[in-house]
C-alpha cells in the first residue's frame, strides 16, 4: 500500500511539474518546454525543466514568436534584433545603425511639416518658426520605436535620435516650402482679383 501511495505521489508531482512549465514557440514552429528566467534586449534566457540546476541557455529574440507562461499568460516577443543580419552581434556600432534604420521606418514627423507650413503662411516672418522647430531635437515616444526595451539602449537611441533629427529638419524645410508656395499662390490670386475689379 505504501509503495502504491509513493508511486502515485511521485507521478502526481512529476505531472504537475511538467504542466507548470513555460512553452517557448519559435518562429519555425518548434516548441520548447522550459522555464524562462529572463528576456533581455536581444535574447530569451531559459532553463530546461528537467535540469534547472544547469547553466541557462539563450535563444535570439528574432527566433522566438511567443512564450506561453505556466500561469496561462502569453507574450508575443518583439522582433528587437530583426533589423540586424542573422548572426550579427548587438555591438554599440550595430545598435547605432539599427537605431538609424528604425528612425527611417518609424519616425514620421508629419506634425512638424504641417506646423511649419501653417506658420509660414499665417505668422509674420513665419520662416523663423520652421527654423526653430528644426533646431530642437525630436522627442521619441513609445509609438516611434518597435520595442519599448530599446529606449534603454543608449547606442540605439543615439542612432535613432540622429536620424530622426535629420528627418525632422527635412520635414520642417518641406513644410516651409509648402507654406511659402501656398502664400505665393494666395497672393497671386488676391492680386489677380484686385486687378480684375479695377478693370
C-alpha positions as CSV (number, residue, x, y, z in Angstrom):
1,X,0.0,0.0,0.0
2,X,2.8,2.4,0.9
3,X,4.5,1.6,-2.4
4,X,1.4,2.4,-4.4
5,X,0.9,5.7,-2.5
6,X,4.6,6.6,-3.1
7,X,4.3,5.9,-6.8
8,X,1.1,7.9,-7.0
9,X,2.6,10.9,-5.2
10,X,5.7,10.7,-7.5
11,X,3.6,10.7,-10.7
12,X,1.4,13.4,-9.3
13,X,4.3,15.8,-8.7
14,X,6.1,14.8,-11.9
15,X,2.9,15.5,-13.9
16,X,2.2,18.8,-12.2
17,X,5.8,19.8,-12.6
18,X,5.6,19.2,-16.3
19,X,2.3,21.1,-16.5
20,X,3.7,24.1,-14.8
21,X,6.4,24.8,-17.4
22,X,6.6,27.7,-19.8
23,X,6.4,26.9,-23.5
24,X,8.6,28.8,-26.0
25,X,7.2,28.9,-29.5
26,X,9.9,29.5,-32.1
27,X,9.3,31.2,-35.4
28,X,10.0,27.9,-37.2
29,X,7.1,26.2,-35.3
30,X,9.3,24.3,-32.8
31,X,8.1,24.3,-29.2
32,X,10.4,24.2,-26.2
33,X,9.3,23.3,-22.7
34,X,11.3,25.4,-20.4
35,X,11.4,27.8,-17.5
36,X,12.0,31.3,-18.9
37,X,14.3,33.1,-16.5
38,X,14.9,36.4,-18.3
39,X,14.1,38.3,-21.5
40,X,17.0,40.7,-22.4
41,X,17.2,43.2,-25.2
42,X,18.3,40.6,-27.7
43,X,17.7,37.1,-26.2
44,X,15.3,34.9,-24.3
45,X,17.1,33.2,-21.4
46,X,15.7,29.8,-20.2
47,X,16.5,26.6,-18.5
48,X,15.2,23.1,-19.4
49,X,12.6,21.9,-16.8
50,X,14.5,18.6,-16.1
51,X,17.8,20.3,-15.4
52,X,17.0,23.6,-13.6
53,X,20.5,23.4,-11.9
54,X,22.2,23.6,-15.3
55,X,23.6,26.7,-17.0
56,X,20.9,28.9,-18.6
57,X,20.5,28.7,-22.4
58,X,19.6,31.5,-24.7
59,X,17.6,32.0,-27.9
60,X,17.9,35.1,-30.0
61,X,14.6,37.1,-29.8
62,X,14.2,37.0,-33.6
63,X,13.9,33.2,-33.4
64,X,11.1,33.4,-30.8
65,X,7.5,34.0,-31.8
66,X,5.7,33.7,-28.4
67,X,6.1,32.5,-24.9
68,X,3.2,30.7,-23.1
69,X,3.8,31.1,-19.4
70,X,2.9,28.4,-16.8
71,X,0.3,30.8,-15.3
72,X,-1.6,30.9,-18.6
73,X,-0.4,34.3,-19.8
74,X,1.1,34.7,-23.3
75,X,3.7,37.2,-24.5
76,X,4.5,37.8,-28.2
77,X,8.2,38.6,-28.4
78,X,9.1,41.7,-30.3
79,X,11.5,41.4,-33.2
80,X,14.0,43.6,-31.5
81,X,17.0,42.4,-33.3
82,X,15.3,41.5,-36.6
83,X,17.0,44.5,-38.3
84,X,20.4,43.0,-37.7
85,X,21.6,40.4,-40.1
86,X,21.4,36.9,-38.7
87,X,24.5,36.1,-36.6
88,X,25.5,39.8,-36.2
89,X,26.2,40.7,-32.6
90,X,24.4,43.7,-30.9
91,X,27.6,45.8,-30.6
92,X,27.3,49.5,-30.0
93,X,28.0,50.2,-33.7
94,X,25.4,47.7,-34.9
95,X,22.8,49.1,-32.4
96,X,23.5,52.6,-33.5
97,X,22.9,51.6,-37.1
98,X,19.7,49.7,-36.1
99,X,18.5,52.9,-34.4
100,X,19.1,54.9,-37.6
101,X,17.4,52.3,-39.7
102,X,14.4,52.2,-37.4
103,X,14.1,56.0,-37.4
104,X,13.8,55.9,-41.2
105,X,11.0,53.4,-40.8
106,X,9.1,54.7,-37.8
107,X,9.7,58.4,-37.3
108,X,7.2,60.3,-39.4
109,X,7.5,64.0,-38.4
110,X,4.3,64.9,-40.3
111,X,3.2,67.3,-37.5
112,X,6.4,69.2,-37.9
113,X,5.8,69.5,-41.7
114,X,2.3,70.8,-41.4
115,X,3.1,73.1,-38.4
116,X,5.9,74.6,-40.4
117,X,3.6,75.0,-43.4
118,X,0.9,76.7,-41.3
119,X,3.4,79.0,-39.6
120,X,4.9,80.0,-43.0
121,X,1.5,81.1,-44.2
122,X,-0.1,82.6,-41.1
123,X,2.7,84.1,-39.0
124,X,4.6,87.3,-39.9
125,X,8.2,86.2,-40.5
126,X,6.8,82.7,-40.4
127,X,10.0,81.2,-41.9
128,X,11.6,81.6,-38.4
129,X,9.2,79.1,-36.9
130,X,10.3,76.1,-39.0
131,X,13.9,77.0,-38.3
132,X,13.3,77.0,-34.5
133,X,11.3,73.7,-34.8
134,X,14.1,72.1,-36.8
135,X,16.8,73.1,-34.3
136,X,15.1,71.2,-31.4
137,X,15.8,67.5,-31.2
138,X,12.7,65.4,-31.7
139,X,11.0,63.7,-28.7
140,X,11.0,60.0,-29.1
141,X,8.0,58.1,-27.6
142,X,6.8,54.5,-27.4
143,X,4.9,54.9,-30.6
144,X,8.0,55.8,-32.5
145,X,10.0,52.7,-31.9
146,X,9.3,49.0,-32.4
147,X,10.1,47.8,-28.9
148,X,10.0,49.8,-25.6
149,X,13.1,48.0,-24.4
150,X,15.1,49.8,-27.0
151,X,14.6,53.1,-25.1
152,X,17.1,51.8,-22.6
153,X,19.9,51.1,-25.1
154,X,22.0,54.3,-25.4
155,X,23.6,53.4,-28.7
156,X,20.3,52.6,-30.3
157,X,18.8,55.8,-29.1
158,X,21.8,57.9,-30.2
159,X,21.4,56.5,-33.7
160,X,17.6,56.9,-33.7
161,X,17.8,60.4,-32.4
162,X,20.4,61.4,-35.0
163,X,18.4,60.1,-37.9
164,X,15.1,61.4,-36.6
165,X,16.6,64.8,-36.2
166,X,17.8,64.8,-39.8
167,X,14.3,63.8,-40.8
168,X,12.7,66.5,-38.7
169,X,14.9,69.1,-40.4
170,X,13.8,67.8,-43.8
171,X,10.2,67.9,-42.8
172,X,10.5,71.4,-41.4
173,X,12.1,72.5,-44.7
174,X,9.4,70.8,-46.7
175,X,6.7,72.4,-44.6
176,X,8.3,75.8,-45.1
177,X,8.3,75.2,-48.8
178,X,4.7,74.2,-48.8
179,X,3.7,77.2,-46.7
180,X,5.7,79.6,-48.9
181,X,4.2,78.2,-52.0
182,X,0.7,78.4,-50.6
183,X,1.3,82.0,-49.6
184,X,2.6,82.9,-53.1
185,X,-0.5,81.3,-54.7
186,X,-2.9,83.1,-52.3
187,X,-1.0,86.4,-53.0
188,X,-1.2,85.9,-56.8
189,X,-4.9,85.2,-56.6
190,X,-5.5,88.3,-54.5
191,X,-3.5,90.4,-56.9
192,X,-5.4,89.0,-59.8
193,X,-8.8,89.6,-58.1
194,X,-7.8,93.2,-57.3
195,X,-6.6,94.0,-60.8
196,X,-9.8,92.3,-62.2
197,X,-12.0,94.6,-60.1
198,X,-10.2,97.7,-61.2
199,X,-10.8,97.0,-64.9
